[in-house]
Amino acid sequence: MKAFAFSQTHLVPDQYRAALSDPAAGGYAAFEGWVRNHNEGLAVTRLEYEAFEALANKEGERIVAEAIERYGVIKAACVHRIGTLAIGDLAVWVGVSSRHRAEAFAACRYIIDEVKHRVPIWKKEHYVNGDSGWVNCERCATHAHDHDHGHEHEGHRPPATGYGQKKD
Amino acid sequence: MSSPPLFGLVLAGGASTRMQRDKAALEYHGQQSQLRWAFNLLSDSCAATFVSVRPDQRNDATRASFPQIVDREPGAGPIAGISAALLEHPKVAWLVLACDLPFLTAATLNHLVERRDPQRVATAYRSSHDGLPEPLCAIWEPAARESVLAYLASGKQCPRKFLINSDVALLDLPDARALDNVNTADEYGAAQATLAVGDRPPATGDRTDSASLARVPRPETRAPAATRTVRVQYYAVLREQAGRSEETLDTNAATPADLYEELRRRHDFRLTSSQLKVAINANFSEWQARLAHGDTVVFIPPVAGG
């Protein structure tokens, strides 16, 4: 499978997991990001993901290659949804196979964190009250919030952080 | 009135069914693919050069490293590539080149460019075989756009018939064999043998490294008066605020930073450049990089994957 890919349709982790199997692997770790029904105190009804695919594919592949190099894992991959998603849908999948569990967890964590920070993917939330907004883009100036792994965007340094739905 | 700038388009979207190999990947001129050779050849005459691909070819190994224009009507053949180019950059003329013309030389191409008639729909060579226009080594002016779209909409797809029925400047070929194309494995072998004998000098130098592709436009061919035509694509919140997903504009902005300020005023963008990143031709770029004629620029709002 490709190291990094987008899908317009439902993600199928079982398929991706099979592609990571390897006789030398002693284990596999995966992370699934799901669409949650609330964010920042607002009830969310659905999400839209949009990507600048030409650049996103390159950056995503770089991240997966970095994870393999850095943690010495056997195989790794990431698939991200685009399009309209409902509550409970799988938005992103990351999988890593490796000799031992520690590096599998670490590489998995690295990939999802870097994807959230670096890959040009945008998320629009639609709320129960009828409003909608692009996460990280539209309320930055008026909102401050702690986030467990910093802001979603390196070049973006207003006081606010963390509009993303936290997956971890 | 000056002529619209000339951009280059290598047609590389064919199925190569008779060759049973990808014609774009064949090698006639040393180790470089025919696609790269054609791309370099066009880059010598054009302000910017692109490769025409079908949607499913965007990431293939032969084509992925080039600036691309993706067919909007895949399956319609070469005219789909030409119409996509005319739509993407509506203010420029396109020097269109098929990638299966191994005997083409820089001299033949220059002859065409020097005799271009921008008042006509196209400037093309007359085939040395049947006297009809050769659409796939020709200059298509911006004025061709509406009639090409109408032609496609009426279900027709033959670019040659289109030119036969259009106001075209027709030239005699300086070299009768220059546009002989190569469609089968036998013809490929024969063409390689002919070229190896050396009776046709290579048409272009050996500029092959990928770095030269990152910035396609060549400084000496930039449009005058410092204006350049750039294409801007918008995503997410910027797409909504601009009310469009892309636009092509002539600008005096020298850097992405200047360009963003210009567009921010025009579209009333709320984000400042310090909140964005920028990409040129699908690579992350510095804000103070020099913009070149034909660049595609994307301003990247704060991302939110995962």
Interface residues (C-beta under 8 A of the other chain):
Chain A: G33 Y49 E50 A51 F52 A54 L55 N57 K58 E59 H80 A91 V92 I112 V115 K116 H117 R118 V119 P120 I121 W122 K123 K124 W134 V135 N136 C137 E138 C140 H151 E152 H153 E154 G155 H156 R157 P158 Y163 G164 Q165 K167
Chain B: R58 N59 Q233 Y235 A236 V237 E240 R270 L271 S274 Q275 L276 K277 A279 A282 N283 F284 V298 I300 P301 P302 V303 A304 G305 G306
